[in-house]
Amino acid sequence: MRPSMKAIGHYKYLPIDDPESLVDVQIDAPKPEGRDLLVEVKAVSVNPVDTKRRAAGPKPGELKILGYDAAGVVKAAGPAAMLFKPGDAVYYAGSNQRPGTNSELHLVDERVVGHKPEKLSFAEAAALPLTTITAWEGLFERLGISKTGGHEGRRLLILGGAGGVGSIAIQLAKKLARLRVTASASRPESIAWVSKLGADATVDHSKPLPEQLGGEADYVLICTNTDPLFPALPKITAPQGRICSIVRTLKPVDLAPLQEKSLTFAWEGMFTRSTFQTPDMQGQHELLEAAARHFDAGTLVTTFRENLGRICAANLRVAHRRIEQGHTIGKLVLEGF
Ligand SMILES: NC(=O)c1ccc[n+]([C@@H]2O[C@H](COP(=O)([O-])OP(=O)(O)OC[C@H]3O[C@@H](n4cnc5c(N)ncnc54)[C@H](OP(=O)(O)O)[C@@H]3O)[C@@H](O)[C@H]2O)c1
């Protein structure tokens, strides 16, 4: 008989205040094949992708297990795994094509896993992978910003500065790329948070942006709904500037107004590499390793903000409700089963 494990999932979409919207279950533990690692999950964090995928609902009869951030310990490795061994502490986001991290034991392809930063606790590390991958790929790969200061002094505007992605993007842009960073935040607590993380200036995203900026940005990173921002982009971006959004538009957009200034628009999707098994999929392992060295050196700090208790359906429902309200600062984490 296969060993069983605790997990949290749902059989159909229900509003988060319904106790059945996420439920505790006991299921068979998985077994690693190929390059998979079997990870004993110690802590997870919750992202907007969890609430969006919960809203999309499971297929008929499916138990959908969410969770796209974990820190834990490798229990076993598939026969083709070569980057990790049992006993290694790891942190990763995984793939949205497979069951998520809200389970005691979890399978993940080692090519998207990093060694946990040694100086961070499991909870502090679980806060980081999904947002670090997104911000790193967005800034250094899609926007082409040098991560060693080659574009020092250029201006970056981050829209949605205090959220999970913004909180790590501010640090990558300041500490590694040495840009001048303006971050958007709309409340005293979120303004204080982005300033503490290193933003040079703040703007309020609840008010019109061009008037507040005092100059065009060379780079814009959109970490919030893109649709309402699109008309302002040609005004707030400098000639030959670059824009990256991580939030898919709901309506078609007109790219023509970006032509006069020769602006570049790029999408970032942190699941692209794992979904399409791209030849450079292991780039996510490498960037998590590089980021871990910066966390251990203290160049970057964790964006962990609140521990909501153990990993169970009731506490995950609290986390989902908070994410759905749209004003969390940094990251919410759950720890232990
Ligand atoms: N493409 C990808 O690979 C990818 C990866 C990660 C995330 N995402 C998406 O990116 C978005 C942000 O993710 P996240 O994890 O950073 O979210 P989050 O942590 O839930 O973001 C919360 C923050 O959003 C800010 N905010 C609320 N309304 C805003 C507005 N109108 N304009 C700008 N900021 C606003 C809030 O700041 P105030 O409280 O100050 O208003 C709050 O601090 C989500 O839609 C998520 O699904 C995409």
PDBQT file of the ligand as one rigid body, heavy atoms in Angstrom, charges set to zero:
ROOT
HETATM    1  N1  LIG A 401       2.762  36.666 -15.125  1.00  0.00    +0.000 N 
HETATM    2  C1  LIG A 401       3.273  36.090 -14.060  1.00  0.00    +0.000 C 
HETATM    3  O1  LIG A 401       4.110  35.204 -14.161  1.00  0.00    +0.000 OA
HETATM    4  C2  LIG A 401       2.824  36.553 -12.703  1.00  0.00    +0.000 A 
HETATM    5  C3  LIG A 401       3.577  36.204 -11.580  1.00  0.00    +0.000 A 
HETATM    6  C4  LIG A 401       3.201  36.697 -10.344  1.00  0.00    +0.000 A 
HETATM    7  C5  LIG A 401       2.070  37.487 -10.235  1.00  0.00    +0.000 A 
HETATM    8  N2  LIG A 401       1.338  37.764 -11.346  1.00  0.00    +0.000 N 
HETATM    9  C6  LIG A 401       0.152  38.622 -11.250  1.00  0.00    +0.000 C 
HETATM   10  O2  LIG A 401       0.631  39.915 -10.910  1.00  0.00    +0.000 OA
HETATM   11  C7  LIG A 401      -0.275  40.578 -10.052  1.00  0.00    +0.000 C 
HETATM   12  C8  LIG A 401       0.460  41.022  -8.805  1.00  0.00    +0.000 C 
HETATM   13  O3  LIG A 401       0.926  39.890  -8.104  1.00  0.00    +0.000 OA
HETATM   14  P1  LIG A 401       1.424  40.063  -6.592  1.00  0.00    +0.000 P 
HETATM   15  O4  LIG A 401       1.767  38.723  -6.096  1.00  0.00    +0.000 OA
HETATM   16  O5  LIG A 401       2.440  41.135  -6.509  1.00  0.00    +0.000 OA
HETATM   17  O6  LIG A 401       0.055  40.563  -5.943  1.00  0.00    +0.000 OA
HETATM   18  P2  LIG A 401      -0.318  41.020  -4.476  1.00  0.00    +0.000 P 
HETATM   19  O7  LIG A 401       0.817  40.726  -3.554  1.00  0.00    +0.000 OA
HETATM   20  O8  LIG A 401      -1.651  40.480  -4.152  1.00  0.00    +0.000 OA
HETATM   21  O9  LIG A 401      -0.452  42.614  -4.668  1.00  0.00    +0.000 OA
HETATM   22  C9  LIG A 401      -1.004  43.358  -3.650  1.00  0.00    +0.000 C 
HETATM   23  C10 LIG A 401      -0.630  44.825  -3.884  1.00  0.00    +0.000 C 
HETATM   24  O10 LIG A 401      -1.340  45.336  -4.998  1.00  0.00    +0.000 OA
HETATM   25  C11 LIG A 401      -1.409  46.742  -4.829  1.00  0.00    +0.000 C 
HETATM   26  N3  LIG A 401      -2.501  47.281  -5.627  1.00  0.00    +0.000 N 
HETATM   27  C12 LIG A 401      -3.833  47.199  -5.377  1.00  0.00    +0.000 A 
HETATM   28  N4  LIG A 401      -4.523  47.875  -6.327  1.00  0.00    +0.000 NA
HETATM   29  C13 LIG A 401      -3.590  48.388  -7.194  1.00  0.00    +0.000 A 
HETATM   30  C14 LIG A 401      -3.666  49.194  -8.361  1.00  0.00    +0.000 A 
HETATM   31  N5  LIG A 401      -4.836  49.606  -8.868  1.00  0.00    +0.000 N 
HETATM   32  N6  LIG A 401      -2.519  49.541  -8.969  1.00  0.00    +0.000 NA
HETATM   33  C15 LIG A 401      -1.321  49.124  -8.494  1.00  0.00    +0.000 A 
HETATM   34  N7  LIG A 401      -1.181  48.376  -7.382  1.00  0.00    +0.000 NA
HETATM   35  C16 LIG A 401      -2.311  48.005  -6.749  1.00  0.00    +0.000 A 
HETATM   36  C17 LIG A 401      -1.645  46.931  -3.353  1.00  0.00    +0.000 C 
HETATM   37  O11 LIG A 401      -1.037  48.155  -2.964  1.00  0.00    +0.000 OA
HETATM   38  P3  LIG A 401      -1.863  49.230  -2.092  1.00  0.00    +0.000 P 
HETATM   39  O12 LIG A 401      -2.396  48.466  -0.918  1.00  0.00    +0.000 OA
HETATM   40  O13 LIG A 401      -0.866  50.271  -1.762  1.00  0.00    +0.000 OA
HETATM   41  O14 LIG A 401      -2.991  49.735  -2.978  1.00  0.00    +0.000 OA
HETATM   42  C18 LIG A 401      -0.982  45.710  -2.710  1.00  0.00    +0.000 C 
HETATM   43  O15 LIG A 401       0.193  45.993  -2.005  1.00  0.00    +0.000 OA
HETATM   44  C19 LIG A 401      -1.411  39.575  -9.821  1.00  0.00    +0.000 C 
HETATM   45  O16 LIG A 401      -2.440  39.854 -10.757  1.00  0.00    +0.000 OA
HETATM   46  C20 LIG A 401      -0.788  38.242 -10.129  1.00  0.00    +0.000 C 
HETATM   47  O17 LIG A 401      -1.718  37.255 -10.542  1.00  0.00    +0.000 OA
HETATM   48  C21 LIG A 401       1.698  37.323 -12.580  1.00  0.00    +0.000 A 
ENDROOT
TORSDOF 0
